[in-house]
Amino acid sequence: MKKKKISRVGQILWSVAGLLILGYIALGSWRLGWIQLQDQIRSETEKIYLTRLYYIQNPPEQNIHQQITEKAWQMIPYIGYMKQLLSLEPEIEDVETIQWILKCQAEDENAIDQDGNLVGEETAEAQQVQAQPVVPQMDLSLESLRDFDYLLSNFYTVDSGTMIDANQLNVDDLLSRSMKIDLQTGGPKILIFHTHSQEEFVDSVPGDPATSIVGVGEYLTEQLNAKGIPTIHHDGIYDIINGELDRSNAYEYAEAGVRQILAENPTVEVVIDLHRDGVGEDTHLITEANGKQTAKIMFFNGLSRTRTMGDIDYLYNPYIQDNLSFSFQMQMACEAMYPGFARHIYLRGYRYNLHLMPKSLLIEAGAQTNTVGEMKNAMEVLADTLYRVLVE
């Protein structure tokens, strides 16, 4: 009898010991699971907010640029949109760098404040003289143009924030690329739009688009259609957000809108972003053409390159050489037909949506000190030179 009791007590003790052991194991597993969960939360947080540090400590199986790009797409909506557009995946720095680059691009080109007042410095070319008579035609011989120093000093103004060399400004290459359009097929061939639709002139009627850069773009459209070049004009607004002037994302918004138009009009071969320049109030950019007082224009190229950052992969443009060729051939036509009408081609460091097509132009036409009449005279001359380059 005693042996049976001892045996039962032993079984109970072993059972209790077993339960204690199982409880300890369960508790340990729970604590381990909680620790793992905390580690996972911390890891995911580091991935999002301390991306570089995380991947230094935890080298990924994927390429680091792929990992950073994926997180950037999740955090910033319009970068997700860019993912769908880029056929070549760029190497980017990080989210802060992307935002800084886009901010620089938005502010780089003649910003004005919410009251419409000019902000920042005017370009060096814009600081030139008041009304000028027709100037003698410069030497346009290939021999002279093949001299890089001659070419640079007579045709270009290079912003101090960027750089270019003789390989990129090779006149034989610039002139050899055909800019002709196919008028045998139907459909529109030129699209004109305005990233900055609120730009006005000295005698513009406030709130009347017909007297702003949009109205000037409509007049250019009429001139080109009259010459037999089917042209469409997009008057979309990309620099007014919630009723306020806001250009911080105008180029990104414009790109989305223009891409949709291009998808709906696959025959378009030329894209022109028409702007108005900003100058000091005592500067009047004007010349004489066809016996009329005519606003000067300036072709504007982005190189996707700065001195501090080098080539900007995030602002990749496969058409930089075509863009440079187009603006140079337009400059040559202006010099041959209307000497003094076109200011030097201005080169800056960002992209400005010139990657939309090989034949893309950004044109700074006149300035806020010009009249609407001077601007329309300029569009007549611009239409002539466009016809020379694209058709003749």
N, C-alpha and C positions, 0 to 999 in steps of 0.2 A: 504493500500500500504506500509506504514511504517512497519507494522507488518511482511509483507512478506519479506521485505529487511532484517529486524532484524533476522528473522528466517533463511534466506539464509546465512547471515554472521555467525550466530551461527553454522550452519552446516559446513561451511568452517573451522571455528576455531576448531570445534571438529575433523574434518578430519585431519587438520594439527597436532593437538595434538596427534591424533591416530598414524599418520605417525611418529611423533617424538618418541612416546613410542615404536613403532615397531622397529624403527631404533636403539634406545637405547638397546632394547632387542637383536636385531641382532648383534650389536656391542659387547654387553656383551657376547653373545654366541661365537662370533668369538674369542674374547680375551680369553674366557674360554677354547675354543678349542685349541688355540695356546699354552696356559699354559699347558694344558693336553699333547699336543704333545711334548713340551719341557720336561715335567716330564717323558714321556715315553722314550724319547731319553736318558735322564740322567739315567733312571732306567736300560735300556738295556746296556748302557755303563758300569754301575756299575756291572751288572751281569757278563760281560765279563772280565773286568780289575780289579775289586775290589770285587771278588766273595765272600770272607768271610764276608766283611763288609755288602754287600747287604743282605746276608741271615741272618745276625744277626739282621738287621733292619726290614727285611721282611721275617719272617719264612715261608718257602714253604710248600705246601701241600704234595709234595713228600719228600722222604728222602733226606737230604742234600747231602749225598754222590752220590745219583743218579743225582742230579742237577749239582754238580761239574763235575762228570764224563761226563755228556752230553756236557757241554761246552768244556771240555778237548778234547773230540772226534772231535769237530768242529774246534778247533784251531790247533791241531797237527795231521797230516795225519796218521802217523804210530800208534798212539794210537787208531784211528778209526779202523785200521786193527786188533789191539789187541782185540777190542770189539767183533769181529767175532770169535775169537779163544777161549775166556775164557767162559767156561760153568758156572763157579761160579763167580758172580760179586764181584770184590774186593772192599775193602774200601780203598780209596786213599786220600792223603792229599790235594794237589792242583797241578796245572800245574807245578809250579816251583819245587816242591818236586819231582815230577815224573822225570822231566828233570835232576835234580841233581842225583837221584838214578841211572838212566841210564848212566849218565856221569861217576859216580863212578865205575859202573860195567865195562864200556868200558875201563877205565884207570887202573882198579884194577889188570889186569892180563897181566903182562909183556909187557908193551907198548914200542914201539921204535919210534924214531922221523922220520921225513920225509926223512932223509938221511940214515935211517936204523940203527942208533946207539942206543944202549940200554939206556933206560930211567928208573930211579927209582931204588929201592933197590931190590936185589935178595932175594928169600925166605931163611929163616933160614936153611932149609934143604940143599939148594944149596950151602951153604957156607962150606960144609964139605970137606973132604980130596980129594986128587987127586985119581989116579987109585988105586983101592983096590982089593986085592985078594978075593976069595970066603970066606965068613964069616961063622962061625959055625951056625947051625940052632938053632933058639931060641925055647924056650918052648912054644909049641902050644897046650898044654893040656887045656881042658875046665876049669879045676880048676883055672889055671892061668889066662885064658882069662876072666873069670867071675869077676876078680878083676879089677875094673874100672881104678884104678891108673896104674896097670900093662898094661892094654889094651891101655890106652891113651898114656903112655910114650913110648911104644914099637911099636905102629902102626900109631900114628897120630901126626901131627903138627897142632895146632889150632892157626890160625891168631889172633893177639891181638884185632882185630876189631869185632870178633864174639865170640860165646860161645856154648858149648854143655854139656849135663849132662848124667848121667848114664842111665836114662830112654831111651834116644835116642840111646846111644851106649850100648845096651843090647845084649851081644854076642849070647844068645840063639835065640833072634829074628833075628839078622843079619844072622845067619847060617841056620835058619829054612825056609827062603824064597827061593823057588826054582828059580834058574836062568837057568834051562834047556830050550833049544829051541826044537821045533818040526821039525825034519828033514823028517818026513813022508809026509808032504805036499810039493808041489812044490813052486818055487819062491825064491827070495833072502831072506836071514835071517838077514844079517848084512849090515848096511849102514855106510860107513866111509866118513867123510867130514872134512873140515878145515875152521873154522871161520877166522883164520889168515893164509892165503895161502902164504904170502910172507916171511915166516920164513925160514932162510937158515942156512947153517953150515960152518965150517971153510974152507972147500974145495969145497963149492958149486960154480958152474959156474953162474955168474950173469945173470939173465934173463932166465935161463934154469930150468923150473919146475921139470924136472926129477931129479935134484940134490937139490931140496928144500923139505920142509915138504910134498908137494904134491906128489913128487916122492917116498918118504918114505911110504906114505899112499897107493900108488899103489902097492908097494912091499908087504906090509902087506895084501892087498887084494889078491894078487897072492898066498901068503902063506896059507891063510884061504881057498881059493877055492881048493887048492891042498889037503887040509885036509878033503874035502867033505862038507865044510860049505859054501853054496852059498852066496857070498858077492859082493856088488856093491860099487864102489868108485865114489864119487861126487867131481869133481875138480873145482867147482864154486868159483868165486873170490868175496869176500865180504868186503875186506879191501882196495880196490883201488877205489877212486872216482875221476872222471874227470882226470884220469892219475896220481893222487897223492895218496900216502899212507894215509889213513884216517880210523882209527878204531873206531871212535866215535859212529857209529851205526852198527858196524859189526855184533854184536849178533842179533840185530833186523832183519837185512837183511838176515842173515843166517837162522834164524828161518823161515822166509817166504819161502825161497828156499827149505829148508829141508822138511817143511810140504807138499809142493807140491810133492816132491819125495815120501814121505810116502803115500800120497793119491794115487799115481800111482803104488805103490808097497806095497799093504796091508799085504803081508806076512812077511815084515821086523819086527823083534822082538828086535833087538839090534841096538842102534845108538851110534857111537863113533866119538867124536870130537877130532881129533889128532892134537896136538900142539908140539912146541919145546920150552923148557924153556929158560929163560935168566939168565945168571950168570956172575960173575966177570971173567975177561979175564984170570985170573990165576987159575980158577977152571975147572977141567976136570971130568965130571961125567961118570965114567967108571968102569966096573967090568969085570970079566972073566966068560964066559959061553960057554959050549961046546968047550972049548979050544980056544975061540976067544975073542978078545978085544970087549967088548959090552957096548954100552951106557946104562946108567940107565934110568929108567922111574919113573914117579910119578903119582898116581891117585889123582884126584882133585875133591873135592865135594863143592857145594854151598849150604848153609843152609837157604838162604832167611831170614837172621836174623843178625842184628848188635847190638852191645852193646848200641849204642846211640839211635837207633830207635826201637829196639825189632824186632818182626816178621814184615817183609815187605810184606804187603798184596798185593801190586801192583805186586810183583814178586812171586806170589803164585805158589807153586809146590806141587801137590798132591802126588808126587812120591819120596819125600825126603828119606823116610825110605827104599824104594826099591833101590834108588841110593846108599845109604850108605851100604846096604846089598851087592850090586853088587861089589862095590869097595873093600869091606872087604873080600869077598870071592875070588876076584882076588888077593888081597894082600896075603891071606893065601896060595893060589896056588903058588904064586911066592916064598914065604918063604919055602914051602915044596919042590919045584922042583928046584929053582934057588936062593938059599939064597944070599941076598945082591943085587939082580937085581932091586928090587923095593924100592925106597925111601919111607919114611913115607907118608901116605895119608895126603894130605893138605886140611884143612877145612877153607873156607872163607865165607864171609857174603852174597854174592849175588846169582844169580841163574844159569847163564851161559848156558841157554837152556837145562838144565838137566831135565826139565819138559816135554820134548817131548815124553818120554817113560819111563816105569818103569826101563827097562834095558838100561839106558843111562850112558855112561862113557865120562869123559873128561880126556885125558891122556897127560901129559907133558913128551914127549920122548926126552931124551938127552938135549943138549943146543947148543948154537951157537959155542961153543968150541969143539964140537964133529965132527968127520968126517962122511961123507955119509956112508962109509963102516961100521963104528961102529953103525950107526943108523939102517942099514939093518940087522946087526947081532941081534940087539935088537928086530926087528920085527919078526925074526924067533922064538925068545924066547917068545915074547908076543903072537904069534899065538899058541904056545904050551900051554900056561897057559889059553888062551881063550878057547881052545878045552877042557881042563880039567874042567873048570867051566861050560861051556855051553852044553857039550855033554856027557862026561864020567860019 
